[in-house]
Amino acid sequence: MEGCGRAAPAEDAVRYRLFAVPGAGGEERLRRCADGIAVRLAPLLAAYIWQRQHFCLRYVPPRGDTPEHIGGTTLFGDNVEDEWFIVYLLREITRAFPELVARVDDNDGEFLLIEAADFLPKWMGPENSENRVFFYKGELHIIPLSETEEQQWELPAESLTISEALALLSAHSEEFLAAEPIRRAVYKRISGYPEKIQASYHRAHCYLPAGIVAVLKQRPSLVAAAVQAFYLRDPADLRACRTFQTFPPEERVMTIVTFTKCLYAQLVQQKFAPDRRSGYTLPLPSHPQYKAHELGMKLAHGFEILCSKCSKVSPDLKRNAFTGPLWERYLSSLKEKDYFKGEMEGSAKYLELLHMAEHYFQQSVNKPERSVEVSPGDEILTLLRTATFDVKEFEREAACLPPEDDDSWLEITPDDLDQMLKEATGESHTSSNEEEQKYDLEAVAESMKAFVSKVSTHEGAEMPWSSDETNVTFDVDSFTKALDRILGADSEELDSDDLDEEEEFNFSDEDDNDLDAENQRQDEEVSPNELIGSLKSYMDEMDRELAHTNIGKSFTTQKKGASSVKATTSQNAGLDSEEEDAELTPVDVDMNLVTNLLESYSAQAGLAGPTSNILQSMGVYLPENADHIGSSEGATE
């Protein structure tokens, strides 16, 4: 399952590798580190509910360009929070074990850089970022691409092996520390752990068979496998749920089950009606405990599907394996981190937590390298066979269950979504109430003018509010001299295409001489002021002709004494009168600009579009169109 080399991990999977810096490696050292990490993380991971697979470190021998390391690959499925939790774990591991360097990627490649894409150096791209991004001593490091004048070490121009990267990193870690904005973007994504773990859980009442209640008390993490089995069910799986041989519905009790929010959402949103032959029936939707009955029915189907996939009875879990110094260190670490939460040794809650810790110890600490992974169904059947439970006791517990969590977080309003998007992009919150929004149509026009006046490059247009905004200067003389150097001393000399065109039309030297003489005579006779006046007369005549057409009527003209943006729209006023025909009123450029922008914004119907994208990139936010949302009487002009 561990990935090596350049092959990318599977979709919805994260690959993590921990390498030793030069001089601190060796198989024995790496194995000791793996055990130490498992013991150190036990208080966090023993009760953690993974979506698909758990975090686990295994020793991997050297292969090709990849040196020996400890690592693994975890499928996180639909819950991307598992992936970022692993990023948090890697950072903490490198903080606690300074001789280790962590590397993490997924099928998208360097997803840490994707999170900080707005702050990456210009040289960095998907084609040259491999083996350059590491966690070392609890901080994110990026190995630069090439040598600069200030640097005294050699760096490969493009490709970089992990061995080369480790050598550079151990010698120049301070110089390779990622820029502060990059680190801030990544650390923000993993902020809040470990407290964030409890916030990701959702506790709900479920009406379940007593056997499932007993299994979940010993292994709460099995809820993830059951939800996945139900969520990904097929007709063959449902055939096993016609009779319910393992979990019949006769002895059901109310209990509280801990899900992750992702698992709970997957279970709730599924529309499912049980087979009549199964014996599972649901009360009317108006029943106060309808949701608990429905959740329990779906979860029971998931557990039954898991058990139906077992071809043989699995051996009993070996309880006598929990001896030796490694187990003692592990148990001491749990007690030191208050894993048992002050529970008295031997109590029901203490034993429940202990069973979870024993399972984690078997899976992540004391598991042989070549041991076969036990399927969830085998584990469930083993727990059923070894567990002893009292249905009457479960019923007494059901009478005093704690309240379930509110699931209103499942419904997100448009305002909530806007706020989430703004937080993700680092923008401040603006109220959706039109009265509270401070927008100015003059600011819209000025922002668009500033945007159009900027100089664009092959990398795109610069936004007017850019922090590195500088005045654009243009030196005509320098530009002309540069063109002369490129084109040659006599840049006006005709090229081959011009000569061919001359021959095609049989232009004679006499014709050229006549034309030159005529042009020279006109240049001498006509002054610049006369040229401008003549051009203005042509433009005025053109305006008069266009004023009576649909093109002229489509523009808004200025009114005397009114500002450009605040002027009242009067598209057709006065165009037919002889007085305004004699003296045309100028077009209100700002008013036309704002009117067209608002019409385009309204046509987006609340969706993303060119107008909102451009204006938002310039820091201008338009309100919702009240003319369409509210009544026509309350709409404002």
Secondary structure, DSSP 8 states (H G I E B T S, - for coil): ----TT----TTEEEEEEEE-TTS--HHHHHHHHHHHHHHHHHHHTT---SS-----EEE--BTTB--EEEEEEE-TT-HHHHHHHHHHHHHHHHH-TTEEEEEEETTB-HHHHHTGGG--TT--TTT-TT-EEEETTEEEE--SS--TT--S---SS---HHHHHHHHHHSTTTTB--HHHHHHHHHHTTTTTHHHHHTEEEEEEEEEHHHHHHHHH-TTHHHHHHHHHHT--HHHHHTTTT-SSS-SSSEEEEEEEEEHHHHHHHHT------GGG------TTSTTHHHHHHHHHHHHHHHHHHHT--S------GGG--SHHHHHHHHHHHHTTTTTT--TTSHHHHHHHHHHHHHIIIIIS--TT-----HHHHHHHHHHH----HHHHHHHHTT-------GGG---HHHHHHHHHHHTT-----S-TTT----HHHHHHHHHHHHHS--BTTB---TT-TT-------HHHHHHHHHHHH-S-TTS--HHHHHHHHHHT--HHHHHHHHHHHHHHHHHS-HHHHHHHHHHHHHHHHHHHHTSHHHHTS-B--TT--TTTS---SSTTTTSHHHHHS---B-HHHHHHHHHHHHHHHTTTS--HHHHHHHHTT------HHHHS-TTT---
